[in-house]
Amino acid sequence: MTAKKSSKKQTTSSTEKRPAKRTKIVSLTQYEAERKAAAQDGHVGAGVETAEKSTGKPKARKERATGERGGTSRGLSGLDAAAQVLAEAGEPLNTKTMVERMLAKGLWKTSGKTPAATIYAAIIRECAVKGDKSRFRKTERGKFELVK
């Protein structure tokens, strides 16, 4: 003989419900006025925008040429460093050799466990996206060269 399991669902009673998050309902204009006053007083909490952010105007961006790094303190990107290493080598290299040379020269810094796989994926992605305009070309299995 098998015992039947109870199929009753547990329900919470109406007295056990959590209280509402808002204690009072206010109009949108009143809410915005309170937010603006809080921002001016310097009492801006998490999730509350300041008056400058709420204007909806985009910030002016400094124009730069496409592909230009802009003199950041981060140094070269992995692809830029790989292109530089391939230019200096003058022959096709695999990504492991490229990464070793990039790290030895200090062109690129990484704390990843598989930097060669990262560079390989980035080069393959650039070849697929840019096609004939890519800086890299796959010569044989696992080796790349610069397009001249």
C-alpha positions as CSV (number, residue, x, y, z in Angstrom):
1,M,0.0,0.0,0.0
2,T,1.3,3.4,-0.9
3,A,0.5,6.5,0.9
4,K,-1.1,9.4,-1.0
5,K,0.7,12.7,-0.9
6,S,-1.1,15.8,0.0
7,S,-1.6,18.0,-3.0
8,K,-2.6,21.1,-1.1
9,K,-0.6,24.2,-1.9
10,Q,0.6,26.4,0.9
11,T,-0.9,29.8,0.8
12,T,-0.2,32.8,2.8
13,S,-3.0,34.5,4.6
14,S,-3.7,38.2,3.9
15,T,-2.4,39.2,7.3
16,E,1.1,37.9,6.5
17,K,1.7,40.1,3.4
18,R,4.5,42.6,3.4
19,P,3.6,46.2,3.8
20,A,3.5,48.5,0.7
21,K,6.8,50.2,-0.2
22,R,5.2,53.6,-0.6
23,T,3.5,55.1,2.3
24,K,1.7,57.9,0.4
25,I,0.8,58.5,-3.2
26,V,2.0,61.8,-4.7
27,S,1.6,63.4,-8.1
28,L,4.4,63.3,-10.7
29,T,5.0,67.1,-10.4
30,Q,5.3,66.8,-6.6
31,Y,7.7,63.9,-6.9
32,E,9.9,65.7,-9.4
33,A,9.9,68.8,-7.2
34,E,11.0,66.8,-4.2
35,R,13.8,65.1,-6.2
36,K,15.0,68.5,-7.5
37,A,15.0,69.9,-3.9
38,A,16.9,66.9,-2.6
39,A,19.5,67.2,-5.4
40,Q,20.0,70.9,-4.7
41,D,20.5,70.2,-1.0
42,G,23.1,67.6,-1.8
43,H,20.9,64.8,-0.4
44,V,21.1,62.7,-3.5
45,G,20.7,59.0,-2.6
46,A,21.3,55.9,-4.7
47,G,19.2,55.9,-7.8
48,V,18.4,59.6,-7.7
49,E,19.6,61.6,-10.6
50,T,21.0,65.1,-10.3
51,A,19.5,68.0,-12.1
52,E,22.2,67.9,-14.9
53,K,21.5,64.2,-15.7
54,S,17.7,64.7,-15.8
55,T,17.9,67.4,-18.6
56,G,18.2,64.7,-21.2
57,K,21.0,66.6,-23.1
58,P,23.9,64.4,-24.1
59,K,27.4,65.5,-23.0
60,A,29.7,67.0,-25.6
61,R,32.2,64.4,-26.8
62,K,35.7,65.3,-27.9
63,E,36.0,64.3,-31.6
64,R,38.8,62.0,-32.7
65,A,39.7,60.1,-35.8
66,T,38.3,56.6,-36.1
67,G,40.7,54.0,-34.7
68,E,42.7,56.5,-32.6
69,R,43.3,55.4,-29.0
70,G,43.2,59.0,-27.7
71,G,46.3,58.8,-25.5
72,T,44.8,56.7,-22.8
73,S,47.0,55.5,-19.9
74,R,45.9,51.9,-20.6
75,G,48.4,51.5,-23.4
76,L,47.8,49.5,-26.6
77,S,44.9,47.1,-27.0
78,G,45.7,43.4,-27.6
79,L,45.0,43.7,-31.3
80,D,47.2,46.8,-31.7
81,A,50.0,45.1,-29.8
82,A,49.7,42.0,-31.9
83,A,49.8,44.0,-35.1
84,Q,53.0,45.8,-33.9
85,V,54.7,42.5,-33.0
86,L,53.8,41.0,-36.3
87,A,55.1,44.0,-38.1
88,E,58.4,43.7,-36.3
89,A,58.7,40.0,-36.9
90,G,58.0,40.2,-40.6
91,E,56.8,36.5,-40.7
92,P,53.7,34.6,-39.6
93,L,53.5,33.9,-35.9
94,N,51.1,31.9,-33.7
95,T,49.3,33.7,-30.9
96,K,51.3,32.1,-28.2
97,T,54.5,33.6,-29.6
98,M,52.8,36.9,-30.2
99,V,51.6,37.1,-26.6
100,E,55.1,36.2,-25.2
101,R,56.7,39.0,-27.2
102,M,53.9,41.5,-26.3
103,L,54.3,40.8,-22.6
104,A,58.1,40.8,-22.8
105,K,58.2,44.2,-24.5
106,G,55.5,45.6,-22.2
107,L,53.1,46.4,-25.0
108,W,50.1,44.7,-23.4
109,K,49.2,43.7,-19.9
110,T,46.8,41.0,-18.9
111,S,45.8,39.0,-15.9
112,G,43.9,36.4,-17.8
113,K,44.6,32.7,-17.7
114,T,44.6,32.2,-21.5
115,P,45.9,35.4,-23.2
116,A,46.8,33.5,-26.4
117,A,43.2,32.3,-26.8
118,T,42.0,35.8,-26.2
119,I,44.2,37.2,-28.9
120,Y,43.3,34.4,-31.2
121,A,39.6,35.0,-30.8
122,A,40.0,38.8,-31.3
123,I,42.0,38.3,-34.5
124,I,39.5,35.8,-35.9
125,R,36.7,38.1,-35.0
126,E,38.4,41.1,-36.7
127,C,39.0,38.9,-39.9
128,A,35.3,37.9,-39.9
129,V,33.8,41.3,-39.3
130,K,36.1,43.5,-41.5
131,G,36.8,40.9,-44.2
132,D,39.3,42.3,-46.7
133,K,39.9,45.4,-44.6
134,S,41.3,43.4,-41.7
135,R,44.8,44.0,-40.6
136,F,45.4,40.2,-40.2
137,R,45.4,37.2,-42.5
138,K,45.5,33.6,-41.5
139,T,48.4,31.9,-43.3
140,E,48.2,28.4,-41.9
141,R,46.7,26.6,-38.9
142,G,47.2,28.9,-35.9
143,K,49.5,31.4,-37.7
144,F,48.7,34.9,-38.7
145,E,50.5,37.7,-40.6
146,L,49.9,41.3,-41.3
147,V,48.1,42.3,-44.5
148,K,50.4,44.6,-46.5
